[in-house]
């Protein structure tokens, strides 16, 4: 290039070069700052999640299956499963700065998928919750069983039905209402909501086939809920409607039903009682019921029936075994509409006013949990007290015993004295027959 051209171009390049360099530097800094703001460090790569979604099909009430109380299962949520490999679920390029699910027992989208977390939580100390119940098992209340510890009455006479019940110190003159919700453990989201959102006086009944059952029971008791376990019992349409492989059968032998019941009872510990899972046909069999109730009484475990059965048969077998028992007065969610559930809850209030106490049973549906949660919020303002089912059960047992004692001490009403009626009114020396000859002697022998 000619020297003159270079001389003229030199000043132009000298002036513009800093400008270009400044613009380029500013652009680079802007990109770095944007990357830090979005990703937490100077790494502009897009984060990639490891893991997979399992689109579990939603089961509606119309398309669901029978779950044991005449209801259909609620829909299961979509679950985020752990990666196939052993790595944690992470986002590349992100320094989370938060607790992971492993660091927070009970956290995560599906606690039932975190078996290791739940197992660790079952051995951890209870959280600082004033409502928390003591950790199970309690010393002296178990013995080895086919699937784990079986309940038994302690050497000092302590019964699991009382040791694992929630204490209650209410007003004996106030109308009292108790509620139990069954089917716990079948739907993870509903079970967790019931534990977290319902008052501790509401009892929770767990299906025996629940995965990691003991951890769920521990979690419920830490929140203050007393717990029952469900014994699958034969319905009328069995085996088309099959409660499971350990179903108690109306025509089954005493030995076989005892073996099946032992499996159910040894699935976990910490429950104060057993409740039925289905069982319309089984509850109509006095002999089968009596065998099972004798075993529950032998082990110091109470029985609570959900109310969908033959009341007289259940009561007769329970009294024969001298078993602590109760039968629910109302099933709360035969109709899953919120208005229908509210009507059943109002019926419980009316029964509590009439009889002093009332007991309702429901199932693990989102609508049931939501309506009961809202209903209990203002219950005390309406003059009622919420109590655990074990308290209503003990109250009814006491009332029944006092009534029996009162009847036993009632004076027997003697038949009023009657003057003998003579059928022969002839002369005094006649020696004719009279009613005294037969009926008078019979009357005296009856007293």
HELIX and SHEET records of a PDB file:
HELIX    1   1 UNK A    3  UNK A   39  1                                  37    
HELIX    2   2 UNK A  101  UNK A  103  5                                   3    
HELIX    3   3 UNK A  111  UNK A  113  5                                   3    
HELIX    4   4 UNK A  115  UNK A  122  1                                   8    
HELIX    5   5 UNK A  160  UNK A  163  1                                   4    
HELIX    6   6 UNK A  188  UNK A  197  1                                  10    
HELIX    7   7 UNK A  213  UNK A  222  1                                  10    
HELIX    8   8 UNK A  254  UNK A  265  1                                  12    
HELIX    9   9 UNK A  282  UNK A  284  5                                   3    
HELIX   10  10 UNK A  286  UNK A  298  1                                  13    
HELIX   11  11 UNK A  311  UNK A  320  1                                  10    
HELIX   12  12 UNK A  338  UNK A  355  1                                  18    
HELIX   13  13 UNK A  366  UNK A  377  1                                  12    
HELIX   14  14 UNK A  380  UNK A  382  5                                   3    
HELIX   15  15 UNK A  389  UNK A  408  1                                  20    
HELIX   16  16 UNK A  428  UNK A  430  5                                   3    
HELIX   17  17 UNK A  435  UNK A  437  5                                   3    
HELIX   18  18 UNK A  439  UNK A  445  1                                   7    
SHEET    1   A 2 UNK A  52  UNK A  54  0                                        
SHEET    2   A 2 UNK A  79  UNK A  81 -1                                        
SHEET    1   B 2 UNK A 142  UNK A 144  0                                        
SHEET    2   B 2 UNK A 149  UNK A 151 -1                                        
SHEET    1   C 8 UNK A 325  UNK A 327  0                                        
SHEET    2   C 8 UNK A 302  UNK A 305  1                                        
SHEET    3   C 8 UNK A 273  UNK A 278  1                                        
SHEET    4   C 8 UNK A 227  UNK A 233  1                                        
SHEET    5   C 8 UNK A 203  UNK A 206  1                                        
SHEET    6   C 8 UNK A 175  UNK A 184  1                                        
SHEET    7   C 8 UNK A 357  UNK A 363  1                                        
SHEET    8   C 8 UNK A 330  UNK A 331  1                                        
SHEET    1   D 7 UNK A 325  UNK A 327  0                                        
SHEET    2   D 7 UNK A 302  UNK A 305  1                                        
SHEET    3   D 7 UNK A 273  UNK A 278  1                                        
SHEET    4   D 7 UNK A 227  UNK A 233  1                                        
SHEET    5   D 7 UNK A 203  UNK A 206  1                                        
SHEET    6   D 7 UNK A 175  UNK A 184  1                                        
SHEET    7   D 7 UNK A 384  UNK A 386  1                                        
END                                                                             
